[in-house]
């Protein structure tokens, strides 16, 4: 066991949380990226209603995005021996992959214990669930053939380091897949701005009784990298064959890369 947030398997628990599309003017200055413990607290506090609130806020598109993303990822072929879900949350994304076939090894990682409890209830004993920091993965090099993550990338503070860790644990030729909340372009962007800045933090905060959590969600989407910027970060980290697939006018985006 290492210092700095790594956990041994003894701490397995039975997580979130194509075109550059910035707003016409840069958003007003936002609070600094919250400390790691603050983000953990956000997700611990909203875990009990996380799925239902997100489904409502996305008008149930989130499930369609997961389904479409999983199909796209698996259609690409490649090895399917071991799969790792980073920021597994309540397990909804990983569940889609476990339903497709029997993996030799399936692991979900999250730093929020309450999220992991809900993932265990959903996934049962089909996978291993570990509480750990996704910035510092407790796995040997070349341990997984596929690394997936849904709606988590915006919570990563140090993308170059994170992508380096993902690449380290992938087998040669392995695939990384990130499903992200992104900002649309063109007319949808104009319609989306009031939703993102007002509706999402207000309604999400009221329903969850944790306004800080959904204010963070809104602000992190507003200021997060565009898909082409993420592509450049992946390529700088040594990934190749990066592909971008926008969903629903760019409200969500799937980004695939190979080691």
Buried (B, 14 or more C-beta within 10 A) or exposed (E): EEEEBBBEEEEBBEBBBBBEBEBEEEBEEEEEBBEBEEBBBBBBBBBBBBBEBBBBBBEEBBBBBBEBBBEBBBEEEBBBEBBBBBBBBBBBBBBBBBEEEEBEEBBBBBBBBBBBBBBBEBBEEBBBBBBBBBBBBBBEEBBBBBBBBBBBBBBBEEBEEBBBBBBBBBBEEBBBBBBBBBBBBEEBBEEBBEEBBEEBBBBBBEBBEBEBBBBBBBBBBBBBBBBBEBBEBBBEBEBEEBBBBBBBBBBBBBBBBBB
